[in-house]
Amino acid sequence: MEETKSICVIGAGAAGLAVTRHLALNFPDDNITVIEANHKVGGTWLEKQHYDLSACYDHLITNTNKDDTQFPSGDHPKMSEVWPNKVSHHQVMEYLDSYTLHHNLEPFIRFGCTVKAVSQTLEEKWRVVWLHQGIECQEEFDVICLCNGHYTKTFVPELPGKEFFKGEIIHSRQFRNVDPFINKNVVIVGMGTSGGDISDYLERSKKLKRLTCCTRKVEKFKTWSQHEEEQEGFIQKMRTLLGINNSFKTTFKPMIKCINKNGQTVYTDDSFETVPDDVIIYCTGYQFEYGFLEEEIIEKLNLKPTPQCITLYQHLFHPDIKNMFFFGTCSVMGSVFPVVDAQAAAVCRILNGTAKLVSKENMLNDMNKFNIMVEKFKPAKPLMVNPREYIDKINNII
């Protein structure tokens, strides 16, 4: 990049903070603007009182080691040595606050600004429109860094017969603690990270009447039968797989088929409980949400809800969307912090001219291979990456 560019970062969560910090090392401060809807940094790690769409529940701790759940580069403070190896979301927020303070990132951030539209001008600049205290504002930038996360738009599958269900249906994002579920029959749908964690928490509380965990993993076990010993073996395998440790009235079921006319939850093996359930909690993840982008741009991203998918080169670039970068879109087998840090450094190398992307043809070929893989093998998590392998790859090619 021969001339200094004006750069807009949308979002001041973990990704946005990492990007802003790297940009500040490479470009004049006046060329960097961060737009954040909330009044604090932190994004998805913020508590409910600061962020209506927060996915943090009271007992939430990271499922990654403390050393990995922080940004690797720079002289910023590390997480406290007295903190446990798996830190709480409160401690992650404390760390992000210290990171922001240490690198003096707040002056870049315009808080309380909700982005309404991002569109390309005839001059190939990006026009960003946002609301601040009810007033519409807009500005043009050369570069857009999208760090708005993908934990805002929930994914809840269609449930046939939902109109017959007399209880409550919620998404895991609405879950906070055990209190609303005391002495109730609860079904957890989905046994990913949040499903396993919430199930374990509810089971340990021993305050429910009945807890049912339904997951596609049930159908993978061939030991299921009416024999008591084989059922017990199956249950132990599921407990180990999901990290559920306590002994309680937990039942493992395949996925929900429908709600029958009696209001009972029916599973794909046609089993159901005599007493209808009180609550169904969908732990079924989220969808990418770029509602402020033009439809023409959205179509190029090949967004899919099941499984959540977006097609980009190295989960970061699109050859037909110039000077727009998509941070934090990949799922990580570990902590996302080192990944977004490496992505931020890679984008800075592109922007300051010290590195170049591969040709458009190579990028499109790579993206086409990804689409073919998704269509052929239908992986449950097509965007999953090994962090070390992914970081090594983008460091080598960019």
C-alpha positions in Angstrom: 0.0 0.0 0.0 1.8 3.1 -1.3 -0.3 5.7 0.6 -1.7 5.8 4.1 -5.3 4.6 4.1 -8.2 5.5 6.4 -9.2 2.3 8.2 -12.5 1.5 10.0 -12.7 -1.4 12.5 -16.2 -2.5 13.3 -16.4 -4.0 16.8 -14.3 -3.7 19.9 -14.4 -7.3 21.1 -11.2 -9.4 21.4 -10.7 -9.4 17.6 -11.3 -5.7 17.2 -8.9 -4.9 20.0 -6.2 -7.1 18.5 -6.7 -5.5 15.1 -6.6 -2.0 16.5 -3.4 -2.7 18.4 -1.6 -4.0 15.3 -3.0 -1.1 13.1 -1.7 1.4 15.7 1.8 -0.1 15.3 1.7 0.4 11.6 -0.3 3.5 10.8 -0.9 7.0 12.1 -3.5 7.2 14.8 -5.7 9.7 12.9 -6.2 7.0 10.2 -7.8 4.5 12.5 -11.4 4.5 13.7 -13.2 1.8 15.7 -17.0 1.8 15.8 -18.5 -0.1 18.8 -22.2 -0.4 19.6 -21.7 -1.0 23.3 -20.3 1.4 25.9 -17.4 -0.9 26.9 -14.9 -3.1 25.1 -15.2 -6.9 25.3 -17.9 -7.9 22.8 -19.2 -11.4 23.5 -17.3 -11.4 26.8 -19.4 -8.6 28.3 -22.0 -9.4 30.9 -25.7 -9.0 30.2 -26.0 -5.7 32.0 -23.5 -4.2 29.5 -24.6 -6.1 26.4 -28.1 -7.4 25.7 -26.9 -10.1 23.3 -24.2 -11.4 25.7 -23.9 -15.2 25.6 -22.1 -15.3 29.0 -23.9 -17.3 31.7 -23.0 -17.0 35.4 -20.8 -20.0 35.7 -19.1 -19.7 32.3 -15.4 -20.5 32.3 -13.1 -21.0 29.2 -12.6 -24.4 27.8 -9.0 -23.5 26.9 -5.9 -23.1 29.1 -5.1 -19.7 30.5 -1.8 -19.4 28.7 -3.6 -19.9 25.3 -6.5 -17.6 26.2 -4.6 -14.4 25.6 -2.8 -12.5 22.9 0.7 -14.0 22.3 2.6 -11.0 21.0 3.6 -7.7 22.6 4.6 -6.5 26.0 1.1 -6.2 27.4 0.3 -7.8 30.8 -0.5 -11.5 30.9 -3.3 -13.1 32.9 -2.6 -13.3 36.6 -0.6 -16.2 37.9 -3.0 -16.7 40.8 -5.9 -17.2 38.4 -7.0 -20.8 37.7 -5.9 -22.6 34.5 -9.4 -22.3 33.1 -10.4 -18.7 33.7 -13.9 -17.2 34.2 -15.5 -14.8 31.7 -15.1 -12.1 34.4 -11.4 -12.7 34.3 -11.3 -12.6 30.5 -13.0 -9.3 30.6 -10.5 -8.0 33.2 -7.7 -9.2 30.9 -9.2 -7.4 27.9 -9.7 -4.2 29.9 -6.0 -4.3 30.9 -5.0 -5.0 27.3 -7.0 -2.0 26.2 -5.5 0.3 28.9 -1.9 -0.9 28.3 -2.1 -0.2 24.5 -4.2 3.0 25.0 -6.8 1.8 22.6 -9.8 3.6 23.9 -9.0 6.9 22.0 -9.6 5.0 18.8 -13.1 3.8 19.8 -16.4 5.5 19.2 -18.6 3.9 21.8 -22.4 3.7 21.5 -22.4 3.6 17.7 -24.5 1.0 16.0 -23.6 0.4 12.4 -26.6 0.4 10.0 -25.0 0.2 6.6 -21.7 -0.4 4.9 -21.7 0.2 1.1 -19.1 0.8 -1.6 -18.9 4.1 -3.4 -18.1 4.7 -7.0 -14.6 5.7 -5.9 -14.2 2.2 -4.4 -14.2 3.6 -0.9 -16.5 2.2 1.9 -19.3 4.4 3.2 -20.2 3.5 6.8 -23.5 4.7 8.3 -24.1 4.4 12.0 -26.5 5.7 14.7 -25.2 7.5 17.8 -27.8 8.7 20.3 -30.4 8.6 17.6 -28.4 10.7 15.2 -27.4 9.2 11.9 -23.7 9.7 11.1 -21.6 8.6 8.1 -18.0 8.6 6.9 -16.0 7.1 4.1 -13.0 4.8 4.6 -10.5 3.1 2.4 -10.4 -0.2 4.4 -13.0 -2.0 6.5 -12.0 -4.6 9.2 -15.1 -6.6 10.2 -14.7 -7.7 13.9 -18.4 -7.7 14.8 -18.3 -11.4 15.8 -20.8 -14.1 15.1 -22.6 -14.7 18.4 -25.5 -12.4 17.9 -27.9 -14.1 15.5 -28.9 -17.4 17.1 -29.7 -20.6 15.2 -32.8 -22.5 16.3 -33.9 -25.3 14.0 -37.5 -25.6 12.9 -39.5 -27.7 15.4 -42.6 -29.5 13.9 -45.6 -29.2 16.3 -44.0 -26.4 18.2 -47.5 -24.9 18.6 -48.4 -27.9 20.9 -45.6 -27.3 23.3 -46.9 -25.8 26.6 -43.5 -25.0 28.0 -40.8 -22.5 27.2 -38.3 -22.7 24.3 -35.1 -20.7 24.6 -31.6 -20.5 23.2 -28.5 -21.0 25.2 -27.8 -17.3 24.9 -30.7 -16.7 27.2 -29.4 -19.1 29.8 -27.9 -17.5 33.0 -28.2 -19.9 35.9 -30.2 -22.8 37.3 -32.9 -20.6 39.1 -35.5 -20.6 36.4 -35.3 -24.3 35.9 -35.6 -25.6 39.5 -38.0 -28.6 39.8 -38.6 -28.6 36.1 -38.2 -31.1 33.2 -35.5 -29.7 30.9 -34.3 -30.8 27.5 -30.9 -29.7 26.2 -30.7 -29.8 22.4 -27.1 -30.1 21.0 -24.0 -31.3 22.8 -21.3 -28.9 21.6 -19.3 -26.8 24.0 -22.2 -24.8 25.5 -24.6 -27.8 25.5 -22.1 -30.0 27.4 -21.2 -27.2 29.8 -24.8 -26.2 30.6 -25.9 -29.9 30.9 -23.0 -30.5 33.4 -23.9 -27.4 35.4 -27.6 -28.3 35.6 -26.9 -31.9 36.5 -24.5 -30.9 39.3 -27.1 -28.6 40.8 -29.5 -31.6 41.4 -32.4 -29.1 41.3 -34.2 -30.4 38.3 -36.9 -33.0 38.1 -35.4 -34.4 34.9 -32.6 -33.5 32.5 -32.6 -34.9 28.9 -29.6 -34.4 26.6 -30.4 -35.0 23.0 -27.7 -35.2 20.4 -26.9 -36.8 17.1 -24.0 -38.5 18.9 -26.5 -40.9 20.4 -27.1 -42.6 17.0 -23.3 -43.3 16.7 -23.3 -45.7 19.7 -24.2 -49.2 18.8 -24.3 -50.4 22.4 -27.7 -48.9 23.0 -30.3 -51.6 23.8 -32.9 -52.6 26.3 -30.2 -54.5 28.3 -29.4 -52.7 31.5 -25.6 -53.3 31.4 -25.4 -52.1 27.8 -27.4 -49.0 28.6 -25.1 -48.2 31.5 -22.1 -48.6 29.2 -23.7 -46.2 26.8 -24.4 -43.6 29.5 -20.8 -43.7 30.7 -19.5 -43.2 27.2 -21.8 -40.2 26.8 -20.7 -38.8 30.2 -17.1 -39.1 29.2 -17.7 -37.6 25.8 -19.7 -34.6 27.0 -17.8 -34.0 30.3 -20.8 -34.7 32.4 -19.6 -36.2 35.7 -22.3 -36.3 38.4 -24.9 -39.0 38.9 -28.4 -37.6 38.3 -31.6 -38.3 36.4 -30.1 -37.5 33.1 -31.4 -39.3 30.0 -29.6 -39.3 26.7 -31.8 -39.2 23.5 -31.3 -38.7 19.8 -32.5 -35.5 18.2 -36.0 -34.1 18.6 -38.4 -35.3 15.9 -41.4 -33.2 16.8 -43.9 -32.1 19.5 -47.0 -34.3 19.5 -50.5 -33.1 20.0 -50.2 -34.0 23.7 -47.3 -31.5 24.1 -44.8 -34.3 24.5 -41.3 -34.1 23.1 -40.9 -36.9 20.5 -37.4 -38.1 19.5 -36.2 -39.7 16.3 -36.4 -43.1 17.9 -40.1 -42.3 18.5 -39.6 -42.3 22.3 -41.1 -39.7 24.6 -41.8 -39.0 28.3 -45.2 -39.4 29.7 -45.0 -36.1 31.5 -44.3 -33.3 29.0 -41.2 -31.2 29.3 -41.2 -27.7 30.8 -38.3 -26.2 29.0 -36.3 -26.9 25.8 -32.9 -25.2 25.6 -31.4 -25.0 22.1 -27.6 -25.1 22.3 -27.4 -25.1 18.5 -25.0 -22.2 17.9 -25.3 -19.1 15.9 -25.4 -17.7 12.3 -23.1 -15.1 10.7 -24.8 -11.7 10.8 -23.7 -9.1 8.4 -27.1 -7.4 8.0 -25.5 -4.0 7.4 -23.7 -5.2 4.3 -25.2 -4.8 0.8 -27.0 -7.8 -0.6 -24.5 -8.1 -3.4 -21.7 -8.5 -0.9 -23.6 -11.0 1.2 -24.2 -13.2 -1.8 -20.5 -13.5 -2.5 -19.9 -14.8 1.0 -21.9 -18.0 0.5 -23.4 -17.8 4.0 -25.1 -21.0 5.2 -26.8 -21.6 8.6 -26.6 -25.4 8.9 -23.8 -25.9 9.6 -22.7 -22.3 10.1 -20.5 -21.5 7.1 -18.9 -18.6 5.2 -16.5 -19.0 2.2 -13.4 -16.9 2.4 -9.7 -17.4 1.4 -7.9 -18.5 4.6 -11.1 -17.5 6.5 -10.1 -13.9 6.2 -10.1 -12.5 2.6 -12.5 -12.5 -0.4 -10.9 -11.8 -3.8 -14.0 -10.0 -5.1 -14.5 -7.7 -2.0 -11.6 -5.3 -2.1 -10.2 -3.9 1.1 -12.6 -5.6 3.4 -11.3 -8.2 5.9 -13.4 -10.7 7.9 -11.8 -11.5 11.3 -12.7 -14.3 13.6 -14.9 -16.3 11.3 -13.2 -19.6 11.8 -13.9 -22.0 14.6 -10.7 -22.8 16.6 -9.6 -26.1 18.3 -8.5 -24.0 21.3 -8.4 -20.3 21.9 -9.3 -17.8 19.3 -7.1 -15.1 20.8 -3.8 -16.2 19.1 -5.7 -16.7 15.8 -7.2 -13.2 15.5 -3.8 -11.7 16.6 -2.1 -13.5 13.7 -4.9 -12.5 11.3 -4.4 -8.8 12.4 -0.6 -9.0 11.8 -1.2 -10.6 8.4 -3.7 -7.9 7.3 -1.2 -5.2 8.4 1.5 -6.8 6.2 -0.9 -6.6 3.3 -1.9 -3.0 4.0 1.6 -1.6 4.6 3.0 -3.4 1.5 5.4 -5.7 3.1 3.5 -8.8 1.9 1.2 -9.7 -1.0 -1.8 -12.0 -1.3 -1.7 -14.8 -3.8 -3.5 -14.3 -7.1 -7.3 -14.0 -7.4 -7.2 -17.3 -9.3 -5.4 -19.1 -6.5 -7.8 -17.7 -3.9 -10.9 -18.8 -5.9 -9.4 -22.2 -6.5 -8.8 -22.6 -2.7 -12.4 -21.4 -1.9 -13.9 -23.7 -4.5 -12.1 -26.7 -2.9 -13.5 -25.7 0.4 -17.0 -25.5 -1.0 -16.6 -28.9 -2.6 -15.4 -30.4 0.7 -18.3 -29.0 2.6 -20.8 -30.3 0.0 -19.2 -33.7 -0.2 -18.4 -34.5 3.4 -20.9 -32.2 5.2 -18.7 -31.7 8.3 -20.4 -30.6 11.4 -17.9 -27.7 11.8 -16.5 -26.9 8.4 -14.8 -23.7 9.6 -12.8 -25.6 12.3 -9.0 -25.0 12.3 -6.1 -26.2 14.3 -4.7 -22.9 15.6 -1.0 -23.7 15.3 -1.4 -25.1 11.8 -3.6 -22.2 10.7 -1.3 -19.5 12.1 1.8 -21.1 10.5 0.0 -21.2 7.2 -1.1 -17.5 7.1 2.4 -16.5 8.4 4.0 -18.4 5.5 1.7 -17.3 2.7 1.2 -13.7 3.8 
